[in-house]
Amino acid sequence: MAREIADALGTSAEGVTIHNFADGEIFVRIDRNARGRDVFIIQPTVANADNMMELLLLIDAARRASAEHVTAVVPYFGYGRQDRKDQPRVSIAAKLVANLIVAAGADRLVSIDFHQHQIQGFFDIPVDHLYAAPVFTAYFREKRFSNLVMVAPDVGSAKMARGFAKRLGASFAIIDKRRPAANVSEVLHVVGEVEGRTCLIVDDMIDTGGTIAQAVTALKDRGVKRVYVAATHALLSADAAARIAASPVEELVVTNTIRIPAAKRFDRMKVLSVADLLARAITYIHSNASVSKLFELRDRKGRAKMAALA
């Protein structure tokens, strides 16, 4: 993805040396002159912890190389689910990670689809929170669905699903579920008219795939014709890809905020690139323009296209 972003900007993503010492310790070096430059470091903080350490070390290296501004471009912000103290003696990991990025020397953070919007407030530096919605809506508009229903797989995804429903001119439904344990969920009810329609489930991430697989099955059991799934971050832990592939999903659409190895891909998976979105954001940040214009422009184009189709 870094190479795609660089190509869109007419520059190169090369120029960094990263390797491990025999004991696993990480060494990083910026091989190009960074003095007085605007440096953008692209690194999702997906597990394992080496990704986080590489990001922190590169920020520190850029700062010590006298970069004028250092922006951490973190397409997927790891530890974002641990954003509150909801039980005794647990860490608020999202706040700790934010502190580490700031302490390392970042001047700004760019990320896509935080797990919760309030994570922006954990940072003491400017945060540009981008959305993958324009990338998804452009893809699904081309399919020209009729009787489309946007489905939120849980209450936490309801706002995201309503936003998609507005952009795609669709109706809205929500799945009532409960979590008896971490990474375990079960569907109780589907609230909304879905029978005989095409449904699109949207979420910010897919981890174990249990929620999505159960949601797809529950919708099909209630007479839905076709079920599509869209998720920004494809974590796809353990056998998540196989679990979703075994479900009656029509197509799983994700983005490349996280590298998806070939072993986790299957025929009905479509990977969309957010490189152009990030490249535009980097351009606006570098030129001190408003990043919000990126979404206003795309929304206007999308509404005009929907009006033309109608």
C-alpha positions in Angstrom: 0.0 0.0 0.0 2.9 2.4 0.7 4.1 1.9 -2.8 0.6 2.6 -4.2 0.5 5.8 -2.2 3.9 6.8 -3.3 3.0 6.1 -7.0 -0.1 8.3 -6.6 2.1 11.1 -5.2 4.8 10.7 -7.8 7.5 9.8 -5.3 9.1 6.7 -3.8 8.3 4.7 -0.7 11.8 3.3 -0.5 14.6 4.6 1.7 14.3 2.8 5.0 16.4 0.0 6.4 14.7 -2.3 8.9 16.2 -5.6 10.3 16.4 -7.6 13.5 19.4 -8.4 15.6 19.9 -12.0 16.6 17.9 -11.6 19.8 14.9 -10.1 17.9 15.6 -6.4 18.7 14.5 -4.1 15.9 16.9 -1.8 14.1 15.6 1.0 11.9 17.4 3.6 9.8 16.0 6.3 7.4 18.4 6.2 4.4 17.3 9.5 2.8 17.8 13.0 4.0 14.9 14.0 6.3 16.3 17.4 7.6 13.6 20.0 7.3 11.3 17.6 5.4 7.6 16.7 5.9 7.9 13.0 6.8 5.0 10.5 6.5 5.5 7.1 8.1 3.0 4.5 6.9 2.5 1.6 9.3 -0.7 -0.2 10.5 -0.3 -1.3 14.2 -1.8 -4.8 13.7 -0.5 -7.6 15.9 2.3 -8.6 16.4 3.9 -6.0 18.6 6.8 -5.6 16.2 4.7 -3.4 14.0 4.1 -1.0 16.8 7.8 -0.9 17.7 8.8 -0.2 14.1 6.4 2.7 14.0 7.7 4.2 17.2 11.3 3.7 16.2 10.8 5.3 12.8 9.1 8.3 14.3 12.0 8.7 16.8 14.5 8.3 13.9 12.7 11.0 11.8 12.6 13.3 14.8 16.3 12.8 15.5 17.0 13.4 11.8 15.6 16.9 12.2 12.4 16.4 10.2 10.3 19.5 10.2 7.0 17.5 10.7 6.4 13.8 11.3 3.0 12.3 10.5 2.2 8.8 11.5 -0.1 7.3 8.9 -1.7 4.3 10.7 -4.4 2.9 8.4 -5.4 0.4 11.1 -5.1 1.6 14.7 -4.4 -1.5 16.8 -5.6 -1.8 20.4 -8.5 0.4 19.6 -11.0 -2.0 21.1 -9.5 -1.5 24.5 -10.7 2.1 24.8 -12.3 2.1 28.3 -12.0 0.5 31.7 -15.1 -1.7 31.6 -13.9 -4.3 34.2 -11.5 -4.2 37.2 -7.7 -4.2 36.7 -7.6 -3.8 32.9 -5.5 -1.4 30.8 -6.9 1.3 28.6 -4.6 0.2 25.8 -5.8 2.6 23.2 -4.8 5.5 25.4 -1.4 4.0 26.2 -0.7 3.5 22.4 -1.7 7.1 21.8 0.7 8.3 24.5 3.5 6.2 23.0 3.0 7.7 19.5 3.0 11.2 20.9 6.0 10.5 23.1 8.0 9.1 20.2 7.7 12.5 18.5 4.8 12.4 16.0 3.2 15.8 15.2 0.0 14.3 13.6 -1.8 11.0 13.2 -3.8 9.9 10.2 -6.0 6.8 10.5 -9.0 5.1 8.9 -12.2 4.0 10.7 -11.3 4.0 14.4 -13.2 1.3 16.4 -14.6 4.2 18.4 -14.6 7.9 17.5 -13.6 9.0 20.9 -10.1 7.6 20.4 -9.3 10.9 18.6 -9.5 12.5 22.1 -6.7 10.2 23.4 -4.1 12.1 21.4 -2.6 15.4 22.3 -1.7 16.1 18.7 -4.0 16.7 15.6 -5.7 13.6 14.3 -7.2 13.2 10.8 -9.8 10.4 11.1 -10.6 9.2 7.6 -13.4 6.9 6.5 -13.4 4.1 4.0 -17.1 4.7 3.2 -16.4 6.6 -0.1 -14.3 3.7 -1.3 -17.1 1.2 -0.5 -20.0 3.3 -1.8 -18.3 3.9 -5.1 -17.9 0.1 -5.5 -21.4 -0.8 -4.5 -23.1 1.9 -6.5 -21.7 0.2 -9.6 -23.8 -2.9 -8.7 -27.0 -0.9 -8.9 -28.9 -2.8 -6.2 -32.7 -2.6 -5.9 -34.4 -3.0 -2.5 -31.0 -2.7 -0.7 -31.0 -3.0 3.1 -28.0 -1.8 5.1 -27.5 -4.1 8.1 -25.6 -3.2 11.3 -24.3 -6.4 12.9 -24.5 -4.9 16.4 -25.5 -1.7 18.1 -22.0 -0.3 17.9 -22.1 -0.4 14.1 -25.5 1.3 13.8 -24.2 4.8 13.1 -21.8 3.5 10.4 -24.6 1.5 8.7 -27.0 4.5 8.8 -24.3 6.5 7.0 -24.0 3.9 4.3 -27.8 3.7 4.0 -28.0 7.5 3.4 -25.2 7.4 0.7 -26.7 4.4 -1.1 -30.4 5.2 -0.8 -31.0 2.0 1.2 -33.2 1.1 4.1 -31.8 0.1 7.5 -31.9 -2.9 9.8 -30.0 -4.0 12.9 -29.0 -7.4 14.4 -29.6 -7.8 18.1 -26.8 -10.0 19.5 -25.1 -10.7 22.8 -21.6 -11.6 23.7 -21.4 -14.3 26.4 -17.5 -14.0 26.2 -14.8 -12.1 24.4 -14.7 -13.0 20.6 -18.0 -15.0 21.1 -21.4 -13.8 19.9 -24.8 -15.1 19.2 -27.7 -13.6 17.1 -31.0 -13.1 18.9 -33.2 -11.0 16.6 -33.1 -9.1 13.3 -34.9 -5.7 13.6 -36.1 -4.4 10.3 -37.7 -5.6 7.0 -35.2 -7.9 5.2 -37.2 -10.7 3.6 -36.8 -11.0 -0.1 -34.2 -8.2 -0.3 -30.5 -7.8 -0.8 -28.6 -7.0 2.4 -25.2 -5.3 2.9 -23.6 -5.8 6.3 -21.1 -3.1 7.2 -18.6 -3.1 10.1 -15.3 -1.5 10.9 -13.4 -4.8 11.3 -13.6 -8.6 11.0 -11.5 -10.4 13.6 -12.6 -14.0 14.2 -15.5 -13.8 11.7 -18.0 -15.3 14.1 -20.3 -12.3 14.2 -20.3 -11.9 10.4 -20.8 -15.6 9.7 -23.7 -15.8 12.2 -25.2 -12.6 10.8 -25.1 -13.8 7.2 -26.7 -17.1 8.3 -29.4 -15.4 10.3 -30.3 -13.1 7.4 -30.5 -16.0 5.0 -32.7 -17.9 7.4 -35.1 -14.9 7.4 -35.6 -15.1 3.6 -32.9 -12.6 2.4 -32.0 -13.1 -1.3 -28.3 -12.1 -1.2 -26.0 -11.0 1.6 -22.9 -8.9 1.0 -20.4 -7.9 3.7 -18.1 -4.9 3.8 -15.5 -4.3 6.5 -12.6 -1.8 6.5 -10.1 -3.8 8.5 -9.6 -7.5 7.6 -7.9 -8.9 10.7 -9.2 -12.4 9.8 -7.6 -14.1 12.9 -7.1 -17.9 13.0 -9.7 -19.6 10.7 -11.9 -16.5 10.2 -11.5 -16.5 6.4 -12.6 -20.2 6.2 -15.5 -19.5 8.5 -16.8 -16.7 6.3 -16.1 -18.6 3.1 -18.2 -21.5 4.5 -21.2 -19.1 5.1 -23.7 -18.2 2.4 -22.2 -14.8 1.8 -22.4 -13.5 -1.7 -19.2 -11.4 -1.5 -16.9 -10.2 1.3 -15.5 -6.7 0.5 -12.6 -5.4 2.5 -9.8 -2.8 2.2 -6.0 -3.1 2.2 -5.5 -1.2 5.5 -3.9 -4.5 6.6 -1.9 -6.8 4.4 -4.0 -9.9 3.6 -1.8 -12.9 2.8 -2.9 -15.3 0.0 -3.7 -18.0 2.5 -6.5 -15.9 3.9 -8.1 -15.0 0.6 -10.9 -16.8 -1.2 -12.8 -16.5 -4.4 -15.7 -14.4 -3.0 -13.3 -11.9 -1.3 -12.8 -8.5 -2.9 -10.0 -6.2 -1.7 -10.3 -2.5 -2.4 -7.4 -0.1 -2.1 -7.5 2.9 0.1 -4.1 4.1 -1.3 -5.7 6.9 -3.3 -7.7 8.1 -0.2 -4.5 8.3 1.9 -2.5 9.9 -0.9 -5.1 12.7 -1.2 -5.1 13.1 2.5 -1.3 13.4 2.6 -1.4 15.9 -0.2 -3.9 18.1 1.7 -2.0 17.8 4.9 1.3 18.7 3.2 -0.3 21.7 1.5 -2.2 22.8 4.7 -5.5 22.3 3.0 -8.7 21.0 4.6 -8.8 17.2 4.7 -12.6 17.3 5.2 -12.9 18.6 1.6 -11.9 15.1 0.5 -15.2 13.7 1.8 -17.3 16.7 0.8 -16.2 16.4 -2.8 -16.7 12.6 -3.0 -20.2 12.9 -1.3 -21.3 15.5 -3.8 -20.2 13.4 -6.7 -21.9 10.3 -5.2 -25.2 12.2 -4.7 -25.1 13.5 -8.2 -24.5 10.0 -9.6 -27.3 8.5 -7.5 -29.7 11.3 -8.8 -28.6 10.6 -12.4 -29.4 6.9 -11.9 -32.8 7.7 -10.5 
